[in-house]
């Protein structure tokens, strides 16, 4: 790994994002319970989740301008501090309006962290290892997400929920100081863009042209955001109502998804770097679609756990591959704008998924809700076939085949 990733700044980002994932995991695992104990209704909790997603959606595009103006490092530091302030203030706020404002700030700072980290990683990784680098980024955050909820009950048992949120604030602050003190200021991608502009090379691409280049990556992250936000809310309800799964059993199911993602995403990154990112995304999407359909027809709990594990290994691994693909098809000077657009689609999926899934569940059935999620991934697979040429690896393969035929 050290030979493939010699830049210490990349490893520093992994450390910072692991700490952030740990802070996220502690806070997210307690947020719904804390709000419920405060007397908020389930509808209120859902609206507060929408405020978080709205913060992501509205601040995704402005992050490009902030990174260009102040640098990715500065944006990352301030976003980490902003998140720390939001999570630290959260348990002490008096009412819905104040909490909604803080949840919105939480989303805005979170997208600032993601776009900044992704810009730094894509700029500092070479063309042959982008999926490898982004997969380790996803693994670093996922490890924090897994460890955070495991630690949270012990923190609450020995102290209080307020203390757990404050600990999340402290961890995020430590992450901010780590980045501030150790991350190099100038990025190769930014320097490249400035050099290109000075030499009279092609100017930065327009947002429309960047979006056209990264459309398959954007569809992938939209589908994942839609799927992730919907499944977290409604899959447990469906399994308990239709499959006889107990509440304790449903609580364990997300762990299998995380294990699948942790076990395979780095392997997927290595394969994608060698064989083509979009091709592998298509294969993983097809397998994941079959896994989602499995929830309609399977009834044994142990088999469903295995299906969830494979779904995590496939569908969750698509996300770092899609990020790597956009790093390959866009110029370094356009990374911050591409990452901003990319996160807009992720936020759109998170915003649209729960309300549309709930409507389908309530008006039709839980089976229809599962089928529509499978249809979303099947549509993504078709999209990757139609636009297979978006991946430079596919174009190289076509040229190689023509040369061999000649």
C-alpha positions, -999 to 999 in steps of 0.1 A, spaced: 0 0 0 28 24 8 43 18 -26 10 25 -43 2 55 -21 35 73 -13 19 107 -6 16 111 32 -12 136 26 -35 109 14 -29 89 45 -35 120 66 -69 123 49 -77 87 57 -69 94 94 -90 125 95 -120 109 78 -117 78 101 -120 102 131 -149 120 114 -166 86 107 -162 77 144 -178 110 154 -206 105 129 -212 69 141 -215 80 177 -239 109 169 -260 91 143 -266 61 164 -281 83 192 -298 110 173 -332 94 168 -333 80 203 -324 113 218 -350 132 198 -376 106 207 -368 109 244 -372 147 240 -408 141 228 -403 147 191 -427 127 169 -415 104 141 -427 130 116 -405 156 133 -375 133 133 -380 127 95 -383 164 89 -350 170 108 -333 144 86 -346 163 56 -330 195 70 -297 176 70 -301 165 34 -312 200 24 -280 214 38 -260 189 16 -281 198 -15 -278 235 -11 -242 237 -2 -228 212 -27 -223 236 -56 -210 265 -35 -182 243 -22 -165 245 -56 -162 283 -53 -150 281 -17 -123 256 -26 -112 276 -56 -111 308 -34 -97 295 -1 -82 260 -10 -94 225 -2 -74 224 30 -90 256 44 -125 246 34 -119 212 50 -107 227 83 -136 251 86 -161 224 77 -147 201 103 -149 229 129 -185 237 118 -195 201 121 -180 199 156 -199 230 166 -231 216 152 -229 183 170 -217 198 202 -246 223 203 -273 197 192 -282 182 226 -286 215 244 -309 232 219 -344 241 232 -368 234 203 -375 222 168 -365 253 149 -331 255 166 -324 218 161 -335 221 124 -311 250 119 -282 229 134 -291 198 114 -290 220 82 -255 233 93 -245 197 99 -254 188 63 -237 219 49 -205 212 68 -206 175 59 -207 182 22 -178 206 27 -158 178 43 -167 153 15 -160 176 -14 -127 189 1 -114 153 9 -125 140 -25 -108 169 -43 -75 163 -23 -75 126 -29 -83 128 -66 -56 155 -71 -29 136 -52 -36 101 -66 -22 90 -99 -44 78 -128 -37 41 -123 -47 41 -86 -77 64 -82 -102 37 -73 -77 21 -50 -73 54 -32 -110 62 -31 -119 27 -19 -95 31 11 -112 65 18 -146 48 19 -132 20 41 -117 46 65 -150 63 70 -169 30 72 -146 18 100 -155 49 120 -192 43 112 -190 8 125 -169 16 157 -190 47 166 -223 29 173 -204 1 191 -189 27 215 -220 48 219 -239 25 244 -209 24 267 -205 61 266 -241 66 275 -239 39 302 -210 55 320 -221 91 314 -250 105 293 -263 111 258 -251 148 260 -216 135 269 -217 113 238 -225 142 215 -198 163 232 -173 135 226 -183 135 189 -176 172 189 -141 167 205 -132 140 180 -142 162 151 -122 191 165 -91 168 168 -96 159 132 -97 196 122 -64 203 141 -48 173 125 -56 186 91 -46 222 100 -12 211 114 -1 184 91 -18 187 56 3 204 29 -12 237 17 -8 234 -21 -25 207 -41 -10 192 -73 -44 196 -90 -47 233 -82 -11 239 -92 -17 221 -125 -48 242 -132 -29 274 -125 0 263 -147 -23 254 -175 -41 287 -174 -8 306 -174 4 287 -205 -27 295 -225 -40 260 -224 -77 251 -226 -97 270 -199 -116 252 -172 -146 233 -185 -182 246 -180 -204 229 -154 -226 215 -182 -197 198 -200 -183 184 -167 -218 170 -158 -220 153 -192 -186 137 -186 -195 124 -151 -231 116 -157 -226 78 -151 -208 86 -118 -236 110 -108 -263 84 -116 -244 59 -94 -242 83 -64 -279 93 -69 -289 57 -69 -268 49 -38 -281 79 -19 -317 71 -28 -312 34 -19 -293 40 13 -317 66 27 -348 44 18 -335 11 31 -324 25 65 -359 36 71 -381 10 55 -363 -23 51 -366 -31 89 -404 -23 87 -408 -45 57 -388 -74 72 -408 -73 105 -441 -70 88 -436 -94 58 -409 -119 68 -414 -123 106 -380 -109 114 -377 -97 150 -366 -62 160 -333 -75 175 -326 -93 142 -332 -62 121 -308 -42 142 -280 -67 132 -287 -66 95 -269 -32 88 -237 -48 102 -237 -74 75 -240 -46 48 -210 -28 64 -189 -60 66 -196 -67 29 -185 -32 20 -154 -33 42 -144 -67 29 -147 -60 -9 -145 -23 -17 -107 -22 -18 -107 -53 -39 -132 -37 -62 -110 -6 -64 -80 -27 -75 -100 -45 -102 -116 -12 -114 -82 4 -118 -71 -25 -139 -102 -35 -159 -122 -3 -161 -143 15 -134 -176 17 -153 -175 -20 -164 -171 -31 -128 -198 -7 -117 -221 -24 -142 -213 -59 -130 -217 -49 -93 -250 -31 -101 -264 -62 -118 -254 -85 -89 -267 -59 -64 -301 -57 -82 -305 -95 -78 -297 -92 -41 -323 -65 -36 -349 -87 -54 -339 -115 -30 -358 -97 -2 -391 -104 -20 -386 -141 -24 -364 -152 6 -377 -160 40 -348 -175 60 -331 -150 82 -296 -164 77 -299 -164 39 -312 -128 41 -281 -118 61 -259 -134 34 -278 -114 8 -273 -82 27 -236 -89 29 -233 -94 -8 -254 -62 -14 -229 -43 8 -200 -58 -12 -215 -48 -45 -237 -17 -42 -216 0 -15 -185 -6 -36 -199 13 -65 -196 46 -47 -157 48 -45 -156 34 -81 -178 62 -93 -157 88 -76 -126 73 -92 -142 74 -126 -150 110 -124 -114 117 -114 -103 99 -146 -126 117 -170 -121 153 -156 -90 175 -156 -74 182 -121 -84 218 -124 -121 208 -125 -120 183 -96 -137 206 -71 -165 215 -94 -170 179 -105 -171 168 -68 -196 195 -60 -219 183 -88 -214 147 -78 -225 154 -42 -256 173 -55 -268 141 -70 -261 122 -38 -281 147 -18 -309 146 -43 -311 108 -39 -312 112 -1 -339 138 -4 -361 119 -28 -357 84 -16 -375 84 17 -407 103 7 -411 84 -26 -404 51 -10 -429 58 18 -456 67 -7 -451 34 -26 -450 15 6 -482 30 20 -503 31 -12 -491 -2 -27 -471 -26 -5 -437 -33 9 -430 -57 -20 -436 -28 -44 -412 -6 -25 -385 -33 -27 -392 -38 -64 -389 -1 -72 -354 0 -55 -344 -30 -77 -358 -12 -107 -336 18 -99 -304 -3 -99 -315 -21 -130 -320 13 -147 -285 22 -136 -271 -10 -152 -288 -1 -185 -274 34 -182 -239 21 -179 -244 0 -210 -257 29 -231 -229 52 -220 -201 26 -218 -179 49 -238 -178 73 -208 -150 52 -194 -116 58 -211 -108 21 -203 -137 10 -226 -124 33 -254 -89 19 -250 -103 -16 -252 -122 -8 -284 -90 6 -300 -70 -24 -289 -96 -47 -305 -95 -28 -338 -57 -28 -338 -57 -66 -332 -82 -72 -360 -61 -51 -384 
